[in-house]
Amino acid sequence: MASRASRRSARKAGPVQPATIRLKAAAPASRLWTIFLGWLGALAVAAFVYSPAIEASFVFDDYHLPFTDPNAGAMPARFWIGGPRPLLIASYWANHLISGARPLSYHVVNIMLHSSSAVLVYLILEKVFAISAAGFLAVRFNVRWMALLGSAVFLLHPLQTESVDYIAGRSELLSALFVLAAWLLFLDRFEDKTTPWRAAAIMLCAAAAVLSKETAVSLAGLFVATDIYFRKESLSARFRKRILLYAPGLLGLLAAAIVILRSLATSTTAGFASGSTPFEYALTQCRVIAIYLRLFLFPAGQNIDWQVPYYHSLRDSQAWLYVLGLALFVALIAWLYNKARLLSFGLLVFLLALAPTSSFIPLQDALAERRMYLPIVGLSIALAGILNFGGGEVRRTSVLIRILAPALLVILAVLTYNRSHVWSSGKLLWEDSIAKNPRNIRAIANLGGVFMLNHDCAGAAREYRKIVDMQGVDELNGRNLGSAYECSQQQDLALSVYRRLVAAHPTADVYVRIGFLEGVRNNVDASLGAFEKALQLDPNNAQAYAFRGVARLALHDVPDATEDFRHALAIDPGNAVAATWMAKLPGGR
């Protein structure tokens, strides 16, 4: 039996490190089999929690992607992969070959990508924790248990629903998958000199990540931060070991930056033409980052369309307070570097992963939940750092994790399942957004669009009317409301809206609609007058000629009607109205 003195000595020595950090080496085949089984498990869990939205229809930006084009199946390869994100669009192309414009296969691929990333997160966390403990950092938890918990949080957190359930969110999934693969290759054999083959593999993954979404350039920061935090030698010695990676990586980063800046120069939703200045955007992001942290810790009030207002100066509302909060957060990361390095590292990874979208390059939307997809990895590392910072013996900490982790994961799974239910239809999604912000014009307009797609024209008119009541008639909402009234057979209301619209914003297309509706009401003179105004505004409006031809036929003016139909077909050979009536005329063809 050990003496009291020996037991006291053991307690003073602190936790026994080797029991927690020496991961038993498995045979390569056995290790691969274990990883595959882990992927199947992650896939099964993800398939369940995201199942409510697995057959959800397209929403929002999905309709701007190539697979919604009616002619997509006949388009050449450059139609699919000619843009700035060729790997992302190529993945949509593969889906289109499988199921056309039916959304099921798109959702299935998203879930598979997310499950694969969760496995990579486990392997990365396992490496990071082991590297931490193998150096000069005391790790007071079971590495594998903590890695499993962190990867499960990544898999199940409801903040991930926008990336997984939203087909357009695949840009986050695919780029993160390649970022994580590159980072895992970087962490493997961390202390060894980077070989040419390993450098090439890392660079290939990094390039694939950037070609999936430009925000993957944050990977460079992850590499440098990892080397700074966990080095056992001087920085110069460390960078010399990485010369085969960092030298070409720097050139690749510069090339990517040039390409990204060029694309930003022509973009209307991102860059310096997006409607806000870099200062205003950076100021607003101080608040947005605080919201992201709150959503991670307390995921309530999620919204597809946050509509966070931009700050214009430090005096706006509480702008200065958020700036101070972010400055203190950065100072905390620096202070924790020597006190709790793992916690400091996790928080820094969170900021680095957010940097491309939460710095000074303006984006149209200040906040989007899908941008938190990769940063959650950093917060998972920080979670381990918090447990480690608290001290305690390995056995006690592991028991705590095993008791509390299942309850935490069940809560996250329930929240994610419920949030996926909201994503199961466009109607639920936009109604949820409007409930949280009743004056969100874009959300109301999108709900109206959902009603139109579902042939609920009265419902669409109701929503579009709300927008007109809030902001008056403009070219967009006037056309939407008028079209909804036409669709619901309320021609008088449609005419009233169109007349208000042309009084403020006269356009040829709206005069064509007025002429058409007057013709339906047998007001032929009013109809002809509207078509005349349309042609004054746009002499090459084929539809105005076609409908004027129909009106002239009502007056038995066959020669002029025939001339109008010929004008319409000369401008637009596919004009159905002109072609149909020409075929009915004597000698028409």
C-alpha positions in Angstrom: 0.0 0.0 0.0 1.3 3.4 -0.9 2.3 5.7 1.9 0.4 9.0 2.6 3.5 11.0 1.6 3.7 9.2 -1.8 0.0 9.9 -2.4 0.4 13.6 -1.5 3.4 13.7 -3.9 1.3 12.3 -6.7 -1.5 14.8 -6.2 1.0 17.7 -6.3 2.4 16.4 -9.6 -0.9 17.1 -11.3 -2.6 15.1 -13.9 -0.8 12.3 -15.6 -0.3 13.5 -19.2 0.7 10.4 -21.1 -2.6 8.6 -20.3 -4.5 11.2 -22.2 -2.2 12.2 -25.0 -0.5 9.1 -26.2 -3.1 8.0 -28.8 -2.7 4.3 -29.4 -1.6 3.8 -32.9 -3.9 1.8 -35.1 -3.0 -0.2 -38.2 -3.7 1.9 -41.3 -6.4 -0.4 -42.5 -8.1 -0.5 -39.1 -7.8 3.3 -38.8 -9.5 3.8 -42.2 -12.2 1.4 -41.3 -12.9 3.3 -38.1 -13.0 6.6 -39.9 -15.4 5.1 -42.5 -17.7 3.8 -39.7 -17.5 7.2 -38.1 -18.6 8.8 -41.3 -21.5 6.4 -41.6 -22.5 7.3 -38.1 -22.3 11.0 -38.8 -24.2 10.6 -42.0 -27.0 8.7 -40.2 -27.3 11.4 -37.5 -27.2 14.2 -40.0 -29.7 12.5 -42.2 -32.1 12.4 -39.3 -31.7 15.9 -37.9 -31.8 17.6 -41.3 -34.5 15.2 -42.7 -37.4 17.8 -42.4 -35.9 19.8 -45.2 -34.5 17.0 -47.4 -37.2 17.4 -50.0 -37.6 21.2 -49.6 -38.0 23.2 -52.8 -35.6 25.9 -54.0 -35.6 29.2 -52.2 -34.1 32.6 -52.4 -30.6 32.6 -54.2 -31.2 29.0 -55.4 -33.2 30.6 -58.3 -30.1 32.5 -59.5 -28.0 29.3 -59.8 -27.6 27.5 -63.2 -29.7 24.4 -62.4 -32.9 26.5 -62.3 -32.4 27.6 -65.9 -35.0 25.9 -68.1 -32.3 25.3 -70.8 -29.6 24.1 -68.4 -29.7 20.5 -69.7 -28.7 21.7 -73.2 -26.0 24.1 -72.1 -22.3 23.5 -72.8 -19.7 22.9 -70.0 -18.6 26.6 -69.9 -22.2 27.5 -68.8 -21.5 25.4 -65.6 -17.9 26.0 -64.8 -17.1 29.3 -66.4 -17.6 31.5 -63.3 -15.4 32.3 -60.2 -16.5 29.1 -58.3 -16.1 26.4 -60.9 -15.9 23.5 -58.4 -19.1 24.6 -56.7 -21.0 24.9 -59.9 -19.6 21.6 -61.2 -21.1 19.9 -58.1 -24.5 21.4 -59.1 -23.9 20.2 -62.6 -23.5 16.6 -61.3 -26.7 17.0 -59.3 -28.5 18.3 -62.5 -27.3 15.2 -64.4 -28.8 13.0 -61.6 -32.1 14.7 -61.0 -32.5 17.8 -63.2 -34.2 20.5 -61.3 -35.7 18.2 -58.6 -34.1 19.3 -55.3 -33.8 15.9 -53.4 -30.4 14.9 -54.7 -29.1 18.5 -54.0 -30.1 18.2 -50.4 -28.6 14.7 -50.1 -25.2 15.8 -51.4 -25.3 18.7 -48.9 -25.8 16.3 -46.0 -23.0 14.0 -47.3 -20.6 17.0 -47.5 -21.5 18.1 -44.0 -21.0 14.6 -42.6 -17.6 14.4 -44.3 -16.6 17.7 -42.8 -17.6 16.6 -39.3 -15.3 13.6 -39.6 -12.4 15.9 -40.7 -13.2 18.2 -37.7 -12.9 15.2 -35.4 -9.5 14.3 -36.9 -8.3 17.9 -36.7 -9.4 18.4 -33.1 -7.7 15.1 -32.2 -4.5 16.4 -33.8 -4.7 19.8 -32.3 -5.3 18.5 -28.8 -2.5 15.9 -29.1 -0.1 18.5 -30.5 -1.0 20.8 -27.6 -0.4 18.1 -25.0 2.8 16.8 -26.6 4.4 20.2 -26.3 4.4 22.4 -23.2 0.6 22.7 -22.6 -1.1 20.7 -19.9 -4.2 18.9 -21.3 -6.6 17.8 -18.6 -9.2 15.9 -20.7 -9.4 12.8 -22.8 -8.3 13.9 -26.3 -10.6 11.5 -28.2 -13.7 12.2 -26.1 -13.2 16.0 -26.4 -12.5 15.7 -30.2 -15.7 13.6 -30.5 -17.7 16.3 -28.6 -16.3 19.1 -30.7 -17.1 17.4 -34.0 -20.6 16.5 -32.7 -21.2 20.2 -31.9 -20.0 21.1 -35.4 -22.4 18.4 -36.9 -25.5 19.3 -34.8 -25.4 23.0 -34.1 -28.5 24.7 -35.4 -26.4 27.5 -36.9 -25.3 24.9 -39.5 -28.9 24.6 -40.9 -28.6 27.5 -43.3 -25.5 25.9 -44.9 -26.9 22.4 -45.0 -30.6 22.9 -45.7 -30.1 25.8 -48.2 -28.9 24.5 -51.5 -27.1 27.8 -52.3 -25.3 27.2 -48.9 -23.2 24.5 -50.5 -20.5 27.1 -51.2 -19.8 27.0 -47.4 -19.9 23.2 -47.3 -17.6 22.5 -50.2 -15.0 25.2 -49.5 -14.9 24.2 -45.8 -14.4 20.5 -46.7 -11.3 21.4 -48.7 -10.1 23.9 -46.1 -10.4 21.2 -43.4 -8.6 18.6 -45.6 -5.7 21.0 -46.2 -5.5 21.8 -42.5 -5.5 18.2 -41.5 -2.6 17.5 -44.0 -0.8 20.5 -42.4 -1.3 19.1 -38.9 -0.2 15.6 -39.8 3.5 15.1 -38.9 3.4 18.6 -37.6 6.9 18.8 -36.3 8.5 17.3 -39.5 9.8 19.3 -42.4 7.2 19.8 -45.1 8.0 17.5 -48.0 7.3 18.4 -51.7 4.5 15.9 -51.9 2.8 17.1 -48.8 3.1 20.7 -49.8 1.6 19.9 -53.2 -1.3 18.0 -51.6 -2.0 20.9 -49.2 -1.8 23.5 -52.1 -4.1 21.4 -54.2 -6.7 21.3 -51.4 -6.3 25.0 -50.8 -6.9 25.8 -54.5 -10.0 23.6 -54.5 -11.3 25.4 -51.5 -10.8 28.9 -53.1 -12.4 27.6 -56.3 -15.4 26.6 -54.3 -15.7 29.9 -52.4 -13.3 32.8 -52.2 -13.5 33.1 -48.4 -11.3 30.0 -48.2 -8.3 32.4 -48.4 -8.5 32.4 -44.6 -6.7 29.1 -44.7 -3.4 30.9 -44.9 -4.1 32.6 -41.6 -5.0 29.2 -40.0 -1.6 27.8 -41.1 0.4 30.6 -39.7 -1.6 30.8 -36.5 -1.1 27.0 -35.9 2.7 27.3 -36.4 2.9 30.3 -34.1 0.8 28.8 -31.3 2.3 25.3 -31.2 5.9 25.6 -32.2 8.8 24.2 -30.2 11.4 26.3 -32.0 11.9 29.8 -33.2 9.6 31.2 -35.9 12.4 31.4 -38.4 13.3 27.8 -37.9 9.6 26.8 -38.2 9.1 28.8 -41.4 12.3 27.3 -42.9 10.7 23.9 -42.4 7.6 25.1 -44.3 9.4 26.9 -47.1 8.0 24.5 -49.7 4.5 25.3 -48.5 4.8 29.0 -47.6 6.7 30.2 -50.6 4.3 29.0 -53.3 1.4 29.6 -50.9 2.3 33.3 -50.8 2.3 33.5 -54.5 -1.0 31.6 -54.7 -2.5 33.9 -52.1 -1.5 37.0 -54.1 -2.9 35.5 -57.3 -6.2 34.7 -55.5 -6.3 38.2 -54.0 -5.9 39.8 -57.5 -8.7 37.6 -58.9 -11.0 38.3 -56.0 -10.4 42.1 -56.1 -11.2 42.1 -59.8 -14.5 40.2 -59.2 -15.4 42.6 -56.4 -14.9 45.6 -58.8 -17.8 44.4 -61.0 -20.0 42.9 -58.3 -23.1 44.7 -57.0 -23.6 42.4 -53.9 -20.1 42.4 -52.7 -17.2 44.8 -52.8 -17.1 48.6 -52.9 -20.2 49.0 -55.1 -22.4 47.1 -52.7 -23.8 50.2 -51.1 -21.7 50.7 -48.0 -18.1 52.0 -47.3 -15.4 49.7 -45.9 -15.5 51.8 -42.7 -19.3 51.4 -42.3 -19.1 47.7 -43.0 -16.2 47.1 -40.5 -18.1 49.1 -37.9 -21.2 47.1 -38.4 -19.2 43.8 -38.2 -18.2 44.6 -34.6 -21.9 44.1 -33.7 -22.3 41.2 -36.1 -19.5 39.2 -34.6 -21.1 39.7 -31.2 -24.4 38.3 -32.6 -22.6 35.3 -34.1 -21.1 34.5 -30.6 -24.5 34.9 -29.0 -26.1 32.6 -31.6 -23.4 29.9 -30.9 -23.9 30.0 -27.2 -27.7 30.6 -27.3 -29.1 29.7 -30.7 -32.5 31.4 -30.5 -34.0 33.8 -33.0 -32.4 32.4 -36.1 -33.4 34.2 -39.3 -32.7 33.6 -43.0 -32.7 37.4 -43.6 -31.4 39.4 -40.6 -31.4 42.8 -42.3 -28.9 44.2 -39.8 -28.7 47.9 -40.3 -25.4 49.5 -41.1 -23.6 51.8 -38.7 -22.3 55.0 -40.3 -20.3 56.4 -37.4 -19.2 55.6 -33.9 -22.1 57.8 -32.6 -24.8 55.6 -34.2 -26.8 53.7 -31.5 -24.3 51.6 -29.5 -21.6 51.3 -32.3 -18.8 52.4 -30.0 -19.8 49.8 -27.5 -19.4 47.0 -30.0 -16.1 48.3 -31.2 -14.9 48.4 -27.6 -16.2 44.8 -27.1 -14.3 43.5 -30.1 -11.1 45.2 -29.0 -11.5 43.6 -25.6 -12.1 40.3 -27.2 -8.9 40.6 -29.3 -7.0 41.6 -26.1 -8.4 38.6 -24.3 -7.1 36.3 -27.0 -3.6 37.9 -26.6 -3.8 37.6 -22.8 -4.8 34.0 -22.9 -1.9 33.1 -25.2 0.3 32.3 -22.2 -2.5 31.6 -19.7 -4.7 29.2 -21.7 -3.2 28.7 -25.1 -5.8 26.3 -26.4 -8.7 28.6 -25.6 -6.8 31.5 -27.1 -6.1 29.5 -30.3 -9.8 28.5 -30.7 -11.0 32.1 -30.4 -8.4 33.2 -32.9 -9.4 30.5 -35.3 -13.0 31.7 -35.0 -12.0 35.3 -35.9 -9.7 34.2 -38.8 -12.4 32.0 -40.3 -14.8 34.9 -40.2 -12.3 37.5 -41.4 -13.1 37.3 -45.2 -16.7 38.2 -44.5 -16.5 40.1 -41.3 -13.7 42.7 -41.9 -13.7 45.7 -44.2 -14.8 44.3 -47.6 -18.5 45.3 -47.8 -21.1 42.7 -48.6 -24.7 43.4 -49.3 -25.9 41.5 -46.2 -24.0 42.4 -43.0 -25.0 39.1 -41.4 -25.7 35.6 -42.8 -25.8 32.6 -40.5 -24.1 30.3 -43.1 -20.9 32.3 -42.7 -20.5 30.7 -39.3 -20.1 27.2 -40.8 -16.3 27.0 -40.6 -15.8 29.4 -37.6 -17.7 26.9 -35.4 -14.6 24.7 -35.6 -12.7 27.5 -33.7 -15.3 27.7 -31.1 -15.3 23.9 -30.6 -11.5 24.2 -29.9 -12.3 27.1 -27.5 -14.8 24.9 -25.7 -12.1 22.4 -25.0 -9.8 25.2 -23.9 -12.4 26.4 -21.4 -12.6 22.9 -19.8 -8.9 22.8 -19.8 -8.5 26.2 -18.3 -10.7 25.2 -15.4 -8.2 22.6 -14.3 -9.1 19.4 -12.6 -7.9 15.8 -13.0 -8.2 13.9 -16.3 -10.7 11.4 -14.8 -12.9 14.1 -13.3 -13.0 16.2 -16.5 -13.7 13.1 -18.7 -16.6 12.1 -16.5 -18.0 15.6 -16.7 -17.8 15.5 -20.5 -19.5 12.1 -20.6 -22.3 13.2 -18.3 -23.0 16.7 -19.8 -22.2 16.1 -23.4 -25.1 13.8 -24.2 -27.6 16.3 -22.8 -26.0 19.2 -24.7 -26.0 17.2 -28.0 -29.6 16.1 -27.6 -30.6 19.8 -27.1 -28.6 20.8 -30.2 -30.2 18.0 -32.2 -33.7 19.0 -31.3 -33.0 22.6 -32.1 -31.5 21.7 -35.5 -34.4 19.3 -36.3 -36.9 22.1 -35.5 -34.9 24.7 -37.5 -34.8 22.3 -40.5 -38.5 22.0 -40.3 -38.7 25.8 -40.9 -36.4 25.2 -44.0 -38.8 22.5 -45.2 -40.8 25.1 -47.3 -40.3 28.6 -48.6 -43.6 29.6 -47.0 -42.5 28.6 -43.5 -39.1 30.1 -44.0 -40.3 33.5 -45.0 -43.2 33.6 -42.5 -40.6 32.8 -39.8 -38.5 35.7 -41.0 -41.4 38.1 -41.1 -42.6 37.1 -37.6 -39.2 38.2 -36.3 -39.1 41.4 -38.4 -42.6 42.4 -39.7 -41.2 45.3 -41.7 -38.6 43.2 -43.6 -39.5 44.2 -47.2 -37.4 41.5 -48.8 -38.9 38.7 -46.7 -42.4 39.9 -47.5 -41.6 40.1 -51.2 -40.1 36.6 -51.2 -43.2 35.2 -49.4 -45.3 36.8 -52.1 -43.0 35.1 -54.7 -43.6 31.7 -53.0 -47.4 32.3 -53.2 -47.1 33.1 -56.9 -45.1 29.9 -57.5 -47.7 27.9 -55.7 -50.5 29.6 -57.8 -51.9 31.3 -54.7 -52.3 34.6 -56.5 -54.6 36.1 -53.8 -52.0 35.4 -51.1 -49.3 36.9 -53.3 -51.4 40.1 -53.8 -51.9 40.3 -50.1 -48.1 40.3 -49.4 -47.2 42.7 -52.2 -49.9 45.1 -51.0 -48.2 45.2 -47.7 -45.0 46.4 -49.4 -46.8 49.1 -51.4 -48.5 50.3 -48.2 -45.1 50.6 -46.5 -43.0 52.2 -49.2 -45.4 53.3 -51.9 -45.4 52.2 -55.6 -42.1 51.7 -57.3 -41.2 49.8 -60.5 -40.6 46.5 -58.8 -43.3 46.3 -56.2 -45.9 47.9 -58.6 -45.2 45.2 -61.2 -45.4 42.5 -58.6 -48.7 43.7 -57.2 -50.2 44.3 -60.6 -49.2 40.8 -61.8 -50.7 39.3 -58.6 -53.9 41.1 -59.2 -54.0 40.0 -62.8 -53.3 36.4 -61.8 -56.2 36.5 -59.3 -58.6 37.9 -61.9 -58.8 41.3 -60.3 -58.3 43.4 -63.4 -59.7 46.6 -62.1 -57.2 46.6 -59.1 -54.4 45.6 -61.5 -55.2 48.6 -63.8 -55.3 50.9 -60.8 -51.8 49.8 -59.7 -50.4 50.1 -63.2 -51.8 53.6 -63.7 -50.2 54.7 -60.4 -47.0 53.1 -61.5 -46.7 54.8 -65.0 -47.6 58.1 -63.4 -44.4 57.9 -61.4 -42.3 55.4 -63.4 -43.5 55.3 -67.1 -42.2 52.2 -68.9 -43.2 50.5 -72.1 -43.9 47.1 -70.5 -46.3 48.6 -68.0 -48.2 50.4 -70.7 -48.4 47.1 -72.6 -50.1 45.6 -69.5 -52.5 48.5 -69.3 -53.3 48.1 -73.0 -53.9 44.4 -72.6 -56.2 44.8 -69.7 -58.2 47.6 -71.4 -58.6 45.3 -74.4 -59.9 42.6 -72.1 -62.5 45.1 -70.9 -63.3 45.9 -74.6 -62.0 49.5 -74.2 -60.4 49.3 -77.6 -59.5 53.0 -77.9 -57.9 53.1 -74.4 -56.1 49.9 -75.3 -54.7 51.4 -78.5 -53.7 54.6 -76.7 -51.7 52.6 -74.2 -49.9 50.6 -76.9 -49.0 53.9 -78.7 -47.4 55.2 -75.5 -45.5 51.9 -75.0 -44.1 52.2 -78.6 -43.1 55.8 -78.0 -41.1 54.7 -75.0 -39.7 51.6 -76.8 -40.1 51.4 -80.6 -38.7 47.8 -80.5 -41.2 46.4 -78.0 -42.5 43.3 -79.9 -45.3 42.6 -77.4 -46.7 46.1 -77.9 -46.9 45.5 -81.7 -48.4 42.1 -81.2 -51.2 43.3 -78.8 -51.8 46.4 -80.9 -52.4 44.1 -83.8 -55.0 42.1 -81.8 -56.7 45.4 -80.9 -56.8 46.5 -84.5 -58.3 43.2 -85.5 -61.1 44.0 -83.1 -61.7 47.1 -85.2 -61.6 45.0 -88.4 -58.4 46.8 -89.5 -56.8 43.7 -91.0 -54.0 45.5 -93.0 -52.7 47.5 -90.1 -53.0 44.5 -87.8 -51.0 42.3 -90.2 -48.3 45.0 -90.3 -48.1 45.0 -86.5 -47.8 41.2 -86.4 -45.0 41.4 -89.0 -43.2 44.1 -86.9 -43.5 42.0 -83.8 -42.1 38.8 -85.5 -39.3 40.8 -87.1 -38.2 41.9 -83.7 -38.9 38.6 -81.9 -39.5 35.6 -84.2 -40.7 33.6 -81.2 -43.5 36.0 -80.2 -46.4 33.6 -79.6 -49.2 36.2 -79.8 -48.1 37.5 -83.2 -47.4 34.1 -84.6 -50.7 32.7 -83.6 -52.8 35.6 -85.0 -50.7 35.7 -88.2 -51.5 32.1 -88.8 -55.2 32.8 -88.6 -55.1 35.7 -91.2 -55.8 35.0 -94.9 -52.4 34.3 -96.4 -50.7 34.5 -93.0 -47.6 32.4 -92.2 
